[in-house]
Amino acid sequence: MLRLVIGGAGGFAAFALLFTGAGYGSALAGVSVGMATVLVLLAVELGTRRLGARELALMAAICAIDAGLRLALVNGIGGFSPIFFLILCSGYVFGPSFGFLTGALALLVSAIATGGVGPWLPYEMFGCAWVGAAAGLVRPAGSAAPGRRDLFLLAAVGLVTGYAYGALTDVFDWSVIYRGAPGLGWMPGASPLTELANFARFYVSTSAVWDTFRAVGNALAVLAIGAPLIAALRRLRSRLAVTVVVEPVGEAA
């Protein structure tokens, strides 16, 4: 958990820089911070054997599927994109660290596939990473067969993170693209309360409806087809787990 907090701290620092109006310069720095944070966390997980070769292969497969889904449906339906469904289910089954890495890498791979690489990418990566981590943080200990509790809990996470992801990634547009727009964008020299009020107006006027499609779509996808995927991932988790059994040494004859 400490490693996840440290990894997430890099993302919070990047967003905080944008919110102070550091602007495009912080966006360029954010690319390095984002990539470095994900790579370090991945290396630590591999080095401590919390993430084995089999889990890494599964993560790569999930990221490739997400990239294919995003390539087929780049703009989504309204604000809904199918890539969040796999990230939510993966984090819920395998835990917050796996969900964090899956979310970040899925966005990175899909951005490369769709040509969406730019200074906004690390913020989208961290946003998706926190979606996967949130799903892992709320998971209860459960049986192999997901019940209604699992589905409703994960659907609630999908609903909340649908709005949260949109609000977080809007910070880039608000502070960089709409910088200086009266009453809407980030304003040089304004007080923190004024900046928050401007951001609230920006979000409501540009993104609230769009994010509703994402949030509701996440929840409906989990409720509709989440049960078989969660069950399949749990079976995979049990098969990927390695148990070392040490047999007692027999007494000498």
Buried (B, 14 or more C-beta within 10 A) or exposed (E): EEBBEEBBEBBEBBBEBBBEBBBBEBBEBBBEBBBEBBEBBBEBBBEEEEBBEEBBEBBBEBBBBBBBBBEEEEEBEBBBBBBBBBBBBBBBBBBBBBBBBBBBBBBBBBBEBBEBEEBBBBBBBBBBBBBBBBBBBBBEEBEEEBEEEBBBBBBBBBBBBBBBBBBBBBBBBBBBEBBEEEEBBBBEEEEEEEBEEBBEBBBEEBBBEBBBBBBBBBBBBBBEEBBEBBBEBBEBBEEBEEEEEEEEEEEEE
